[in-house]
């Protein structure tokens, strides 16, 4: 089961790497487009020869703030997934070696947390299954390693 958990964590790390690039790109695009939309609305008002009202400016600021907030959230998720790649790879190596049950437990929790956050931000898909299965197996293996390493009390 250690090898299966390690392989699942490695595959989840690879998927998280590609997912992190998507989240980082999507967050940057969302933030950039919200800023550009503000500039475009101001330019359109100038070309029409009219002044923007306070209500227009206020609604534009709210929409820009929402866009920047969503973009920032997506970029934060991308950074979290990028960090999780290293943690999952290290957890897989420890699984293959059969040592450091605490780090294996932590990597299992990180794998599940990454998938749950991804599901909450987007939707459940097949790419989430590998992280959920790998994280669950890693936690089970870590708990078994902990029980086998416990000293015998006489």
DSSP file (Angstrom, degrees, kcal/mol; ACC not computed):
  #  RESIDUE AA STRUCTURE BP1 BP2  ACC     N-H-->O    O-->H-N    N-H-->O    O-->H-N    TCO  KAPPA ALPHA  PHI   PSI    X-CA   Y-CA   Z-CA
    1    1 A X     >        0   0    0      0, 0.0     4,-2.5     0, 0.0     5,-0.2   0.000 360.0 360.0 360.0 -27.9    0.0    0.0    0.0
    2    2 A X  H  >  +     0   0    0      2,-0.2     4,-2.3     1,-0.2     5,-0.1   0.920 360.0  46.6 -61.9 -43.0    3.0    2.3    0.6
    3    3 A X  H  > S+     0   0    0      2,-0.2     4,-2.7     1,-0.2     5,-0.2   0.916 112.1  49.9 -66.9 -43.0    4.0    2.1   -3.1
    4    4 A X  H  > S+     0   0    0      1,-0.2     4,-2.4     2,-0.2    -1,-0.2   0.914 112.0  48.2 -61.7 -42.5    0.5    2.7   -4.3
    5    5 A X  H  X S+     0   0    0     -4,-2.5     4,-2.4     2,-0.2    -1,-0.2   0.900 111.7  50.5 -64.3 -40.3    0.1    5.7   -2.0
    6    6 A X  H  X S+     0   0    0     -4,-2.3     4,-2.3     2,-0.2    -2,-0.2   0.912 111.0  47.6 -64.1 -43.0    3.5    7.0   -3.3
    7    7 A X  H  X S+     0   0    0     -4,-2.7     4,-2.5     2,-0.2     5,-0.2   0.918 111.9  50.3 -64.6 -42.9    2.5    6.6   -6.9
    8    8 A X  H  X S+     0   0    0     -4,-2.4     4,-2.5     1,-0.2   126,-0.2   0.903 110.7  49.7 -61.8 -40.8   -0.8    8.3   -6.3
    9    9 A X  H  X S+     0   0    0     -4,-2.4     4,-2.4     2,-0.2    -1,-0.2   0.890 110.3  50.5 -66.6 -38.2    0.9   11.2   -4.6
   10   10 A X  H  X S+     0   0    0     -4,-2.3     4,-2.1     2,-0.2    -2,-0.2   0.922 112.4  46.2 -64.8 -42.7    3.4   11.6   -7.4
   11   11 A X  H  X S+     0   0    0     -4,-2.5     4,-2.4     2,-0.2    -2,-0.2   0.896 112.3  50.8 -66.0 -39.0    0.6   11.6  -10.0
   12   12 A X  H  X S+     0   0    0     -4,-2.5     4,-2.7   118,-0.2    -2,-0.2   0.884 108.3  53.2 -64.6 -37.5   -1.3   14.1   -7.9
   13   13 A X  H  X S+     0   0    0     -4,-2.4     4,-2.0     2,-0.2    -2,-0.2   0.912 108.9  49.1 -63.0 -41.9    1.8   16.3   -7.7
   14   14 A X  H  X S+     0   0    0     -4,-2.1     4,-1.8     2,-0.2    -2,-0.2   0.929 113.1  46.6 -63.4 -44.6    2.1   16.3  -11.5
   15   15 A X  H  X S+     0   0    0     -4,-2.4     4,-2.6     1,-0.2    -2,-0.2   0.882 111.1  52.5 -64.6 -37.9   -1.6   17.2  -11.8
   16   16 A X  H  X S+     0   0    0     -4,-2.7     4,-2.7     2,-0.2    -1,-0.2   0.845 104.7  56.8 -66.6 -32.8   -1.2   20.0   -9.2
   17   17 A X  H  X S+     0   0    0     -4,-2.0     4,-1.6     2,-0.2    -2,-0.2   0.952 112.2  40.0 -62.3 -48.8    1.8   21.4  -11.1
   18   18 A X  H  X S+     0   0    0     -4,-1.8     4,-1.8     1,-0.2    -2,-0.2   0.885 115.6  52.5 -67.7 -37.8   -0.3   21.8  -14.3
   19   19 A X  H  X S+     0   0    0     -4,-2.6     4,-2.7     1,-0.2    -2,-0.2   0.888 105.6  54.6 -63.7 -39.0   -3.3   23.0  -12.2
   20   20 A X  H  X S+     0   0    0     -4,-2.7     4,-2.8     1,-0.2     5,-0.2   0.890 106.4  51.3 -63.6 -38.5   -1.1   25.6  -10.5
   21   21 A X  H  X S+     0   0    0     -4,-1.6     4,-2.4     2,-0.2    -1,-0.2   0.899 111.1  48.7 -64.6 -38.9   -0.1   27.0  -13.8
   22   22 A X  H  X S+     0   0    0     -4,-1.8     4,-2.9     2,-0.2    -2,-0.2   0.919 113.3  46.1 -65.2 -44.5   -3.7   27.2  -14.9
   23   23 A X  H  X S+     0   0    0     -4,-2.7     4,-2.7     2,-0.2     5,-0.2   0.912 113.9  48.5 -65.9 -41.9   -4.8   29.0  -11.6
   24   24 A X  H  X S+     0   0    0     -4,-2.8     4,-2.3    -5,-0.2    -2,-0.2   0.931 115.7  44.0 -63.8 -44.2   -1.9   31.4  -11.8
   25   25 A X  H  X S+     0   0    0     -4,-2.4     4,-2.5    -5,-0.2    -2,-0.2   0.911 115.0  48.4 -65.8 -42.5   -2.6   32.2  -15.4
   26   26 A X  H  X S+     0   0    0     -4,-2.9     4,-2.5     2,-0.2    -2,-0.2   0.889 112.4  48.8 -65.1 -39.7   -6.3   32.5  -14.8
   27   27 A X  H  X S+     0   0    0     -4,-2.7     4,-2.4    -5,-0.2     5,-0.2   0.909 112.6  47.3 -66.8 -42.1   -5.8   34.7  -11.8
   28   28 A X  H  X S+     0   0    0     -4,-2.3     4,-2.5    -5,-0.2    -2,-0.2   0.910 113.8  48.3 -65.2 -41.0   -3.4   37.0  -13.6
   29   29 A X  H  X S+     0   0    0     -4,-2.5     4,-2.9     2,-0.2     5,-0.2   0.913 111.6  49.4 -65.7 -42.7   -5.8   37.2  -16.6
   30   30 A X  H  X S+     0   0    0     -4,-2.5     4,-2.1     2,-0.2    -2,-0.2   0.925 113.9  45.4 -63.1 -44.8   -8.8   38.0  -14.4
   31   31 A X  H  X S+     0   0    0     -4,-2.4     4,-1.8     2,-0.2    -2,-0.2   0.927 115.9  46.7 -64.3 -44.6   -6.9   40.7  -12.5
   32   32 A X  H  X S+     0   0    0     -4,-2.5     4,-2.7    -5,-0.2    -2,-0.2   0.904 112.1  49.2 -65.0 -42.4   -5.6   42.2  -15.7
   33   33 A X  H  X S+     0   0    0     -4,-2.9     4,-2.6     1,-0.2    -1,-0.2   0.882 108.6  53.2 -67.3 -37.3   -8.9   42.1  -17.5
   34   34 A X  H  X S+     0   0    0     -4,-2.1     4,-1.3    -5,-0.2    -1,-0.2   0.896 112.2  45.7 -65.2 -37.2  -10.7   43.8  -14.6
   35   35 A X  H  X S+     0   0    0     -4,-1.8     4,-1.7     2,-0.2    -2,-0.2   0.913 113.8  48.7 -69.2 -42.3   -8.1   46.6  -14.7
   36   36 A X  H  X S+     0   0    0     -4,-2.7     4,-2.7     1,-0.2    -2,-0.2   0.854 106.0  57.2 -66.5 -34.1   -8.4   46.9  -18.5
   37   37 A X  H  X S+     0   0    0     -4,-2.6     4,-2.3     2,-0.2    -1,-0.2   0.879 105.1  51.9 -65.3 -35.6  -12.2   47.0  -18.4
   38   38 A X  H  X S+     0   0    0     -4,-1.3     4,-2.0     2,-0.2    -1,-0.2   0.933 112.1  45.4 -63.3 -46.0  -12.0   50.0  -16.1
   39   39 A X  H  X S+     0   0    0     -4,-1.7     4,-2.4     1,-0.2    -2,-0.2   0.896 112.4  51.8 -64.4 -40.4   -9.7   51.8  -18.5
   40   40 A X  H  X S+     0   0    0     -4,-2.7     4,-2.5     2,-0.2    -1,-0.2   0.889 108.7  50.2 -65.9 -39.1  -11.9   50.8  -21.5
   41   41 A X  H  X S+     0   0    0     -4,-2.3     4,-1.9     2,-0.2    -1,-0.2   0.907 111.7  48.1 -66.1 -40.6  -15.0   52.1  -19.8
   42   42 A X  H  X S+     0   0    0     -4,-2.0     4,-1.9     1,-0.2    -2,-0.2   0.915 113.0  48.2 -64.5 -42.0  -13.3   55.4  -19.1
   43   43 A X  H  X S+     0   0    0     -4,-2.4     4,-2.4     1,-0.2    -2,-0.2   0.884 109.4  52.7 -65.9 -39.4  -12.0   55.7  -22.6
   44   44 A X  H  X S+     0   0    0     -4,-2.5     4,-1.8     1,-0.2    -1,-0.2   0.889 108.4  50.8 -64.6 -38.4  -15.4   54.9  -24.1
   45   45 A X  H  X>S+     0   0    0     -4,-1.9     5,-2.2     2,-0.2     4,-0.5   0.894 110.3  49.9 -65.6 -38.8  -17.0   57.7  -22.0
   46   46 A X  H ><5S+     0   0    0     -4,-1.9     3,-0.9     1,-0.2    -2,-0.2   0.907 109.6  50.8 -65.0 -41.5  -14.3   60.1  -23.3
   47   47 A X  H 3<5S+     0   0    0     -4,-2.4    -1,-0.2     1,-0.3    -2,-0.2   0.842 108.0  52.4 -67.1 -32.3  -15.0   59.1  -26.9
   48   48 A X  H 3<5S-     0   0    0     -4,-1.8    -1,-0.3    -5,-0.2    -2,-0.2   0.605 113.3-122.7 -77.0 -10.5  -18.7   59.6  -26.5
   49   49 A X  T <<5S+     0   0    0     -3,-0.9     2,-0.3    -4,-0.5    -3,-0.2   0.777  70.4 118.8  76.1  27.3  -17.9   63.1  -25.1
   50   50 A X      < -     0   0    0     -5,-2.2     2,-0.3     0, 0.0    -1,-0.3  -0.888  63.0-118.9-124.9 157.5  -19.7   62.6  -21.8
   51   51 A X        -     0   0    0     -2,-0.3     2,-0.3    -3,-0.1    -9,-0.0  -0.725  32.5-114.4 -91.1 140.5  -18.5   62.6  -18.2
   52   52 A X        -     0   0    0     -2,-0.3     2,-0.1     1,-0.1    -1,-0.0  -0.562  32.2-126.7 -74.2 136.7  -18.9   59.5  -16.1
   53   53 A X     >  -     0   0    0     -2,-0.3     4,-2.4     1,-0.1     5,-0.2  -0.321  21.1-109.7 -77.4 165.8  -21.4   59.9  -13.3
   54   54 A X  H  > S+     0   0    0      1,-0.2     4,-2.6     2,-0.2     5,-0.2   0.865 120.6  54.0 -63.8 -35.7  -20.5   59.1   -9.7
   55   55 A X  H  > S+     0   0    0      2,-0.2     4,-2.4     1,-0.2    -1,-0.2   0.896 108.6  49.1 -65.5 -39.7  -22.8   56.0   -9.8
   56   56 A X  H  > S+     0   0    0      2,-0.2     4,-2.2     1,-0.2    -2,-0.2   0.926 113.0  47.0 -64.3 -43.8  -21.0   54.7  -13.0
   57   57 A X  H  X S+     0   0    0     -4,-2.4     4,-2.4     2,-0.2    -2,-0.2   0.901 112.4  50.0 -64.8 -40.3  -17.6   55.2  -11.3
   58   58 A X  H  X S+     0   0    0     -4,-2.6     4,-2.2     2,-0.2    -2,-0.2   0.927 112.4  45.7 -66.3 -43.9  -18.8   53.6   -8.1
   59   59 A X  H  X S+     0   0    0     -4,-2.4     4,-2.4     1,-0.2    -1,-0.2   0.862 112.6  52.3 -67.1 -34.0  -20.2   50.5   -9.9
   60   60 A X  H  X S+     0   0    0     -4,-2.2     4,-2.4    -5,-0.2    -2,-0.2   0.894 109.3  49.2 -67.2 -39.3  -17.0   50.3  -12.0
   61   61 A X  H  X S+     0   0    0     -4,-2.4     4,-2.6     2,-0.2    -2,-0.2   0.890 111.3  49.7 -66.2 -39.5  -14.8   50.4   -8.9
   62   62 A X  H  X S+     0   0    0     -4,-2.2     4,-2.4     2,-0.2    -2,-0.2   0.938 112.5  46.8 -64.1 -46.1  -16.9   47.6   -7.3
   63   63 A X  H  X S+     0   0    0     -4,-2.4     4,-2.3     1,-0.2    -2,-0.2   0.897 113.4  48.9 -63.9 -39.6  -16.7   45.5  -10.4
   64   64 A X  H  X S+     0   0    0     -4,-2.4     4,-2.5     2,-0.2    -1,-0.2   0.906 111.2  50.4 -65.7 -41.1  -12.9   46.1  -10.6
   65   65 A X  H  X S+     0   0    0     -4,-2.6     4,-2.3     2,-0.2    -2,-0.2   0.891 110.5  49.2 -63.6 -40.0  -12.5   45.2   -7.0
   66   66 A X  H  X S+     0   0    0     -4,-2.4     4,-2.7     2,-0.2     5,-0.2   0.924 111.6  49.5 -64.7 -44.0  -14.4   42.0   -7.4
   67   67 A X  H  X S+     0   0    0     -4,-2.3     4,-2.5     1,-0.2    -2,-0.2   0.904 112.5  46.9 -61.9 -42.2  -12.3   41.1  -10.4
   68   68 A X  H  X S+     0   0    0     -4,-2.5     4,-2.5     2,-0.2    -1,-0.2   0.884 112.0  51.4 -67.3 -37.4   -9.1   41.8   -8.5
   69   69 A X  H  X S+     0   0    0     -4,-2.3     4,-2.2     2,-0.2    -2,-0.2   0.925 112.2  45.0 -64.6 -44.9  -10.4   39.8   -5.6
   70   70 A X  H  X S+     0   0    0     -4,-2.7     4,-2.5     2,-0.2    -2,-0.2   0.920 113.7  50.4 -65.0 -43.0  -11.2   36.8   -7.7
   71   71 A X  H  X S+     0   0    0     -4,-2.5     4,-2.3    -5,-0.2    -2,-0.2   0.898 110.5  49.6 -61.5 -40.2   -7.9   37.0   -9.5
   72   72 A X  H  X S+     0   0    0     -4,-2.5     4,-2.4     2,-0.2    -1,-0.2   0.888 109.9  50.9 -65.6 -39.0   -6.1   37.2   -6.2
   73   73 A X  H  X S+     0   0    0     -4,-2.2     4,-2.2     2,-0.2    -2,-0.2   0.916 111.0  48.2 -63.6 -43.6   -7.9   34.2   -4.9
   74   74 A X  H  X S+     0   0    0     -4,-2.5     4,-2.1     1,-0.2    -2,-0.2   0.900 112.3  48.9 -64.6 -40.1   -7.1   32.2   -8.0
   75   75 A X  H  X S+     0   0    0     -4,-2.3     4,-2.2     2,-0.2    -2,-0.2   0.881 109.1  52.6 -68.1 -36.6   -3.4   33.2   -7.8
   76   76 A X  H  X S+     0   0    0     -4,-2.4     4,-2.5     2,-0.2    -1,-0.2   0.901 109.2  50.0 -63.5 -40.1   -3.3   32.2   -4.2
   77   77 A X  H  X S+     0   0    0     -4,-2.2     4,-2.6     2,-0.2    -2,-0.2   0.901 108.9  52.7 -63.4 -40.2   -4.7   28.8   -5.1
   78   78 A X  H  X S+     0   0    0     -4,-2.1     4,-2.0     2,-0.2    -2,-0.2   0.899 110.2  47.1 -62.3 -40.9   -2.0   28.5   -7.8
   79   79 A X  H  X S+     0   0    0     -4,-2.2     4,-2.4     2,-0.2     5,-0.2   0.912 111.2  51.6 -67.2 -42.1    0.7   29.3   -5.3
   80   80 A X  H  X S+     0   0    0     -4,-2.5     4,-2.3     1,-0.2    -2,-0.2   0.918 111.1  47.7 -59.7 -43.7   -0.7   26.8   -2.8
   81   81 A X  H  X S+     0   0    0     -4,-2.6     4,-1.3     2,-0.2    -1,-0.2   0.878 109.8  53.1 -65.4 -36.6   -0.8   24.1   -5.5
   82   82 A X  H  X S+     0   0    0     -4,-2.0     4,-0.9     1,-0.2    -2,-0.2   0.902 111.3  45.6 -65.6 -40.5    2.8   24.9   -6.5
   83   83 A X  H  X S+     0   0    0     -4,-2.4     4,-1.6     1,-0.2     3,-0.4   0.882 108.0  58.3 -66.9 -38.1    4.0   24.5   -2.9
   84   84 A X  H  X S+     0   0    0     -4,-2.3     4,-3.0     1,-0.2     5,-0.3   0.792  94.1  67.1 -64.4 -26.3    2.0   21.3   -2.6
   85   85 A X  H  X S+     0   0    0     -4,-1.3     4,-2.2     1,-0.2    -1,-0.2   0.948 104.0  42.9 -59.0 -48.6    3.9   19.8   -5.5
   86   86 A X  H  X S+     0   0    0     -4,-0.9     4,-2.3    -3,-0.4    -1,-0.2   0.893 114.6  50.3 -64.3 -40.1    7.1   19.8   -3.5
   87   87 A X  H  X S+     0   0    0     -4,-1.6     4,-2.5     1,-0.2    -2,-0.2   0.916 111.8  47.3 -65.4 -42.7    5.4   18.5   -0.4
   88   88 A X  H  X S+     0   0    0     -4,-3.0     4,-2.3     2,-0.2    -2,-0.2   0.886 111.7  50.1 -68.2 -38.2    3.7   15.6   -2.3
   89   89 A X  H  X S+     0   0    0     -4,-2.2     4,-2.2    -5,-0.3    -1,-0.2   0.932 112.8  46.8 -65.1 -44.3    6.9   14.6   -4.0
   90   90 A X  H  X S+     0   0    0     -4,-2.3     4,-2.4     1,-0.2    -2,-0.2   0.905 111.7  51.7 -63.4 -40.2    8.7   14.5   -0.7
   91   91 A X  H  X S+     0   0    0     -4,-2.5     4,-2.0     1,-0.2    -1,-0.2   0.889 108.7  50.9 -62.3 -38.8    5.9   12.6    0.9
   92   92 A X  H  X S+     0   0    0     -4,-2.3     4,-2.5     2,-0.2    -1,-0.2   0.902 109.1  50.9 -65.4 -40.2    6.0   10.1   -1.9
   93   93 A X  H  X S+     0   0    0     -4,-2.2     4,-2.0     1,-0.2    -2,-0.2   0.928 110.9  48.2 -63.1 -43.7    9.8    9.6   -1.4
   94   94 A X  H  X>S+     0   0    0     -4,-2.4     4,-1.8     1,-0.2     5,-1.6   0.861 109.8  53.5 -64.9 -34.3    9.3    9.0    2.3
   95   95 A X  H  <5S+     0   0    0     -4,-2.0    -2,-0.2     2,-0.2    -1,-0.2   0.933 108.5  48.8 -63.8 -44.9    6.5    6.5    1.4
   96   96 A X  H  <5S+     0   0    0     -4,-2.5    -2,-0.2     1,-0.2    -1,-0.2   0.869 116.5  43.1 -63.0 -35.3    8.8    4.6   -0.8
   97   97 A X  H  <5S-     0   0    0     -4,-2.0    -1,-0.2    -5,-0.2    -2,-0.2   0.722 104.6-131.6 -82.1 -21.7   11.5    4.6    1.9
   98   98 A X  T  <5 +     0   0    0     -4,-1.8     2,-0.3     1,-0.3    -3,-0.2   0.805  66.0 113.1  75.6  30.1    9.0    3.8    4.7
   99   99 A X      < +     0   0    0     -5,-1.6    -1,-0.3     1,-0.2    -2,-0.1  -0.815  48.6  36.8-127.7 167.6   10.3    6.5    7.0
  100  100 A X     >  -     0   0    0     -2,-0.3     4,-1.8    -3,-0.1     3,-0.4   0.959  53.7-176.2  60.0  63.3    9.1    9.8    8.5
  101  101 A X  H  > S+     0   0    0      1,-0.2     4,-2.3     2,-0.2     5,-0.1   0.789  77.6  60.7 -62.7 -29.0    5.4    8.9    9.1
  102  102 A X  H  > S+     0   0    0      2,-0.2     4,-2.3     1,-0.2    -1,-0.2   0.911 106.5  44.8 -66.7 -41.1    4.7   12.5   10.4
  103  103 A X  H  > S+     0   0    0     -3,-0.4     4,-2.7     2,-0.2    -1,-0.2   0.881 111.7  53.2 -69.8 -36.3    5.7   14.0    7.1
  104  104 A X  H  X S+     0   0    0     -4,-1.8     4,-2.0     2,-0.2    -2,-0.2   0.918 109.5  49.2 -62.1 -42.2    3.7   11.4    5.2
  105  105 A X  H  X S+     0   0    0     -4,-2.3     4,-2.1     1,-0.2    -2,-0.2   0.922 111.8  48.6 -61.2 -44.8    0.7   12.2    7.3
  106  106 A X  H  X S+     0   0    0     -4,-2.3     4,-2.5     1,-0.2    -2,-0.2   0.888 109.9  51.3 -64.2 -39.1    1.2   15.9    6.6
  107  107 A X  H  X S+     0   0    0     -4,-2.7     4,-2.4     2,-0.2    -1,-0.2   0.858 108.4  52.5 -68.5 -33.3    1.5   15.3    2.8
  108  108 A X  H  X S+     0   0    0     -4,-2.0     4,-2.1     2,-0.2    -1,-0.2   0.907 110.4  47.4 -65.0 -41.6   -1.7   13.3    2.9
  109  109 A X  H  X S+     0   0    0     -4,-2.1     4,-2.7     2,-0.2    -2,-0.2   0.907 112.3  49.8 -65.8 -41.5   -3.5   16.2    4.6
  110  110 A X  H  X S+     0   0    0     -4,-2.5     4,-2.6     2,-0.2    -2,-0.2   0.903 109.4  52.3 -63.8 -41.0   -2.1   18.7    2.1
  111  111 A X  H  X S+     0   0    0     -4,-2.4     4,-1.8     1,-0.2    -2,-0.2   0.927 113.3  43.1 -61.4 -44.8   -3.1   16.4   -0.9
  112  112 A X  H  X S+     0   0    0     -4,-2.1     4,-2.6     2,-0.2    -2,-0.2   0.909 113.6  51.7 -68.1 -41.1   -6.7   16.2    0.4
  113  113 A X  H  X S+     0   0    0     -4,-2.7     4,-2.6     1,-0.2     5,-0.2   0.899 108.7  51.6 -62.4 -40.5   -6.8   20.0    1.2
  114  114 A X  H  X S+     0   0    0     -4,-2.6     4,-2.1     1,-0.2    -1,-0.2   0.908 112.5  45.3 -63.2 -41.5   -5.6   20.9   -2.3
  115  115 A X  H  X S+     0   0    0     -4,-1.8     4,-2.4    -5,-0.2    -2,-0.2   0.903 112.5  50.2 -70.2 -40.3   -8.2   18.8   -3.9
  116  116 A X  H  X S+     0   0    0     -4,-2.6     4,-2.4     2,-0.2    -2,-0.2   0.920 111.7  48.4 -64.6 -42.6  -11.0   20.1   -1.6
  117  117 A X  H  X S+     0   0    0     -4,-2.6     4,-2.1     1,-0.2    -1,-0.2   0.909 112.0  50.0 -62.8 -41.0  -10.0   23.7   -2.3
  118  118 A X  H  X S+     0   0    0     -4,-2.1     4,-2.4    -5,-0.2     5,-0.3   0.892 110.5  49.6 -63.9 -39.2   -9.9   22.9   -6.1
  119  119 A X  H  < S+     0   0    0     -4,-2.4    -2,-0.2     1,-0.2    -1,-0.2   0.906 111.2  49.5 -65.5 -41.4  -13.4   21.4   -5.9
  120  120 A X  H  < S+     0   0    0     -4,-2.4    -2,-0.2     1,-0.2    -1,-0.2   0.857 115.3  43.5 -66.8 -34.6  -14.7   24.4   -4.0
  121  121 A X  H  < S-     0   0    0     -4,-2.1    -2,-0.2    -5,-0.2    -1,-0.2   0.858 136.9  -2.7 -79.3 -35.7  -13.3   26.8   -6.5
  122  122 A X  S  < S-     0   0    0     -4,-2.4     2,-0.3    -5,-0.2    -3,-0.2   0.454 102.0 -71.6-119.5-101.4  -14.2   25.0   -9.7
  123  123 A X        -     0   0    0     -5,-0.3     2,-0.3     0, 0.0    -1,-0.1  -0.967  47.5 -80.8-158.3 166.7  -15.9   21.6   -9.7
  124  124 A X        +     0   0    0     -2,-0.3     2,-0.3    -5,-0.1    -8,-0.0  -0.592  57.2 159.3 -76.9 134.0  -15.3   17.9   -9.0
  125  125 A X    >>  -     0   0    0     -2,-0.3     3,-1.3     1,-0.0     4,-0.6  -0.877  55.9 -89.7-145.4 177.7  -13.5   16.1  -11.8
  126  126 A X  H >> S+     0   0    0     -2,-0.3     3,-0.8     1,-0.3     4,-0.7   0.806 119.1  64.7 -63.1 -29.8  -11.4   13.1  -12.5
  127  127 A X  H 3> S+     0   0    0      1,-0.2     4,-0.6     2,-0.2    -1,-0.3   0.752  97.2  57.5 -67.4 -21.0   -8.2   15.0  -11.8
  128  128 A X  H <> S+     0   0    0     -3,-1.3     4,-2.1     1,-0.2    -1,-0.2   0.739  91.6  70.9 -77.8 -23.2   -9.3   15.4   -8.2
  129  129 A X  H <X S+     0   0    0     -3,-0.8     4,-2.9    -4,-0.6     5,-0.3   0.897  92.6  54.6 -63.3 -41.7   -9.6   11.6   -7.7
  130  130 A X  H  X S+     0   0    0     -4,-0.7     4,-2.7     1,-0.2  -118,-0.2   0.909 111.0  44.7 -62.6 -42.6   -5.9   11.0   -7.7
  131  131 A X  H  X S+     0   0    0     -4,-0.6     4,-2.6     2,-0.2     5,-0.2   0.895 114.6  48.4 -68.2 -39.8   -5.1   13.5   -5.0
  132  132 A X  H  X S+     0   0    0     -4,-2.1     4,-2.1     2,-0.2    -2,-0.2   0.926 116.4  42.6 -66.2 -44.0   -8.0   12.4   -2.8
  133  133 A X  H  X S+     0   0    0     -4,-2.9     4,-2.8    -5,-0.2     5,-0.2   0.934 116.6  47.9 -67.1 -46.4   -7.1    8.7   -3.1
  134  134 A X  H  X S+     0   0    0     -4,-2.7     4,-2.4    -5,-0.3  -125,-0.2   0.904 113.2  48.0 -62.4 -42.1   -3.3    9.4   -2.7
  135  135 A X  H  X S+     0   0    0     -4,-2.6     4,-2.2    -5,-0.2    -1,-0.2   0.909 112.9  47.9 -65.0 -41.9   -3.9   11.6    0.4
  136  136 A X  H  X S+     0   0    0     -4,-2.1     4,-2.3    -5,-0.2    -2,-0.2   0.934 113.6  46.8 -64.6 -46.0   -6.2    9.0    2.0
  137  137 A X  H  X S+     0   0    0     -4,-2.8     4,-2.9     1,-0.2     5,-0.2   0.897 111.0  52.9 -62.6 -39.7   -3.8    6.2    1.4
  138  138 A X  H  X S+     0   0    0     -4,-2.4     4,-2.6    -5,-0.2    -1,-0.2   0.906 109.5  48.4 -63.3 -40.7   -0.9    8.3    2.7
  139  139 A X  H  X S+     0   0    0     -4,-2.2     4,-2.3     2,-0.2    -1,-0.2   0.920 112.5  48.6 -65.2 -42.5   -2.8    9.0    5.9
  140  140 A X  H  X S+     0   0    0     -4,-2.3     4,-2.1     2,-0.2    -2,-0.2   0.938 113.5  46.4 -62.3 -46.9   -3.7    5.3    6.3
  141  141 A X  H  X S+     0   0    0     -4,-2.9     4,-2.7     1,-0.2    -2,-0.2   0.911 111.4  52.1 -62.9 -42.0   -0.1    4.3    5.8
  142  142 A X  H  X S+     0   0    0     -4,-2.6     4,-2.2     1,-0.2    -1,-0.2   0.901 109.7  48.9 -61.9 -40.5    1.2    6.9    8.1
  143  143 A X  H  X S+     0   0    0     -4,-2.3     4,-2.0     2,-0.2    -1,-0.2   0.886 111.9  49.0 -67.4 -37.1   -1.1    5.8   10.9
  144  144 A X  H  X S+     0   0    0     -4,-2.1     4,-2.1     2,-0.2    -2,-0.2   0.897 111.2  49.9 -67.0 -39.6    0.0    2.2   10.3
  145  145 A X  H  X S+     0   0    0     -4,-2.7     4,-1.4     1,-0.2    -2,-0.2   0.883 109.7  52.1 -65.1 -37.3    3.6    3.2   10.5
  146  146 A X  H  X S+     0   0    0     -4,-2.2     4,-0.6     1,-0.2    -2,-0.2   0.907 110.1  47.7 -65.2 -42.4    3.0    5.1   13.7
  147  147 A X  H >< S+     0   0    0     -4,-2.0     3,-0.6     1,-0.2    -1,-0.2   0.875 112.2  49.0 -67.4 -36.8    1.3    2.1   15.3
  148  148 A X  H 3< S+     0   0    0     -4,-2.1    -1,-0.2     1,-0.2    -2,-0.2   0.754 111.2  50.6 -75.5 -21.7    4.2   -0.2   14.3
  149  149 A X  H 3< S+     0   0    0     -4,-1.4    -1,-0.2    -5,-0.2    -2,-0.2   0.520  83.7 114.1 -90.9  -5.8    6.8    2.2   15.6
  150  150 A X  S << S-     0   0    0     -4,-0.6     2,-0.1    -3,-0.6    -3,-0.0  -0.408  72.9-113.1 -68.2 137.3    5.1    2.6   19.0
  151  151 A X        -     0   0    0     -2,-0.1     2,-0.5     1,-0.1    -1,-0.1  -0.372  28.9-110.6 -70.2 150.9    7.2    1.3   21.9
  152  152 A X        -     0   0    0     -2,-0.1     2,-0.5     2,-0.0    -1,-0.1  -0.693  27.4-146.0 -83.6 126.5    5.9   -1.7   23.8
  153  153 A X              0   0    0     -2,-0.5    -1,-0.0     1,-0.1     0, 0.0  -0.821 360.0 360.0 -95.9 128.0    4.8   -0.9   27.3
  154  154 A X              0   0    0     -2,-0.5    -1,-0.1     0, 0.0    -2,-0.0   0.411 360.0 360.0-102.4 360.0    5.4   -3.7   29.8
